Every structure is written in C-alpha cells, then in structure tokens.
C-alpha cells in the first residue's frame, strides 16, 4: 500500500487487514503516519503479517528494491499530494 499512512491509504489498510492476506506492506514517506497505522494494525490485527517501510514512490531505486525483495502480487497506490494546486506550482 503506497501512501499507507495517509487518510485513504490507512483506511484501505484497515480494510485489507480484515482479509487473509499473506502480508501487508505499508509504504509511506512520513514515518509518523506510518508508525500510527502500524500501531493501530498491530493492536487490532495481532496475527497480521505486517511490514512497514519508509520511502518515496518517486525514488525508483527504493521502489525497485522493495519489489525485488517482497514481490507483491497486488499494489494499491494511494500515495498522493494533498494540496495538488500548490504542488503543481
């Protein structure tokens, strides 16, 4: 889950955690958000195979390394800027 600590990403993580997934990887650029959803998921889903990683989807090498190491079957991409007009400038 890219952007797994954000508002949309964290909600998707909560929903995915209810299924019998092999592993849930939360990937976010902000450690505070990632830590928050990690603690919530650990508390509410103690048997969940959870991995939390920090990095940016704009860092191609980091993304390639993660794909090479974890080989995900499904990727939900929720990483996004919240203030799009500001970021477009």
Secondary structure as UniProt FT lines:
FT   TURN            3..5
FT   HELIX           7..17
FT   STRAND          24..28
FT   HELIX           31..44
FT   TURN            46..47
FT   STRAND          50..54
FT   TURN            57..58
FT   HELIX           60..70
FT   HELIX           84..88
//
